[in-house]
Amino acid sequence: MWSAATAQALMFKRWWMLQTVLLWYAIRNIRGTRVAGYRGGILATISRNASTVVHAAIQHVSSQAWMKVAKANTNVVTEIEMVATLGSKTSPLCRSMDKRCQR
């Protein structure tokens, strides 16, 4: 039989090992794995989402500036044709507007 101190030390050691493993799994889920190039964790997802938002914002500002220039120069720009890149991620709305002309 083990003494109470030995049993307590053994329980603490097992508890500490469990905490270490749980911490390792948490870090791996946040950061990702080396094998995957650290692209599979939550941080990579947050980075991709932020990149998508910034890209969309830049495209919106660019489109708005282009439209203001076109409206200011109606003697030069007589017609605008909508062109959608048709792919698997193109929305039905954008598909329907492809090749439409606006005066």
C-alpha positions in Angstrom: 0.0 0.0 0.0 1.0 3.6 -0.6 1.1 6.2 2.0 -1.3 9.1 1.8 1.5 11.5 0.8 2.6 9.1 -2.0 -1.0 8.7 -3.3 -1.5 12.4 -3.2 1.8 13.0 -5.1 0.8 10.4 -7.7 -2.7 12.0 -8.1 -1.0 15.4 -8.5 1.4 14.1 -11.1 -1.5 12.5 -13.1 -3.5 15.8 -12.8 -0.5 17.8 -14.0 0.0 15.4 -17.0 -3.7 15.8 -17.9 -3.5 19.6 -17.7 -0.4 19.5 -19.9 -2.1 17.4 -22.6 -5.2 19.6 -22.5 -3.1 22.8 -22.8 -1.2 21.2 -25.8 -4.5 20.4 -27.5 -5.8 23.9 -26.9 -2.6 25.5 -28.3 -2.8 23.2 -31.3 -6.4 24.2 -32.0 -5.6 27.9 -31.7 -2.3 27.9 -33.6 -2.6 24.9 -35.9 -0.1 22.1 -36.6 3.4 22.3 -38.1 2.5 19.6 -40.6 -0.4 21.8 -41.9 1.9 24.9 -42.0 -0.1 26.4 -39.1 -3.0 27.0 -41.5 -5.6 24.9 -39.7 -6.0 26.8 -36.4 -8.3 29.4 -35.2 -5.7 32.2 -35.8 -5.4 31.3 -39.4 -9.2 31.4 -39.8 -9.3 34.8 -38.1 -6.6 36.0 -40.5 -8.4 34.7 -43.6 -11.6 36.3 -42.4 -9.9 39.7 -41.8 -8.2 39.5 -45.2 -11.6 38.8 -46.9 -13.2 41.8 -45.2 -10.4 44.1 -46.1 -10.4 42.9 -49.7 -14.2 43.4 -50.0 -13.9 46.9 -48.5 -11.2 47.9 -50.9 -13.2 46.5 -53.9 -16.3 48.4 -52.7 -14.4 51.7 -52.4 -12.8 51.1 -55.9 -16.2 50.4 -57.4 -17.8 53.5 -55.8 -14.9 55.7 -57.1 -15.2 54.3 -60.5 -19.0 54.9 -60.6 -18.5 58.6 -59.5 -16.0 59.1 -62.3 -18.3 57.5 -64.8 -21.3 59.7 -63.7 -19.1 62.8 -63.8 -18.1 62.1 -67.3 -21.3 61.1 -69.0 -20.2 62.6 -72.3 -17.3 60.1 -72.4 -18.9 57.0 -70.7 -22.2 56.3 -72.5 -22.8 52.8 -71.3 -21.7 50.4 -68.5 -21.7 46.6 -69.1 -21.9 44.4 -66.0 -19.4 41.5 -66.2 -19.5 38.8 -63.6 -16.8 36.1 -63.1 -18.9 33.0 -63.4 -17.6 30.3 -61.1 -18.7 28.0 -58.3 -18.9 30.9 -55.8 -20.8 33.4 -58.0 -24.1 34.3 -56.4 -27.4 33.9 -58.4 -27.8 37.7 -58.3 -24.4 38.3 -59.9 -25.1 35.5 -62.5 -28.3 37.2 -63.5 -26.6 40.6 -63.9 -23.8 39.3 -66.1 -23.7 41.0 -69.6 -26.4 43.6 -68.7 -25.9 47.1 -70.0 -26.7 50.2 -68.0 -27.0 53.7 -69.5 
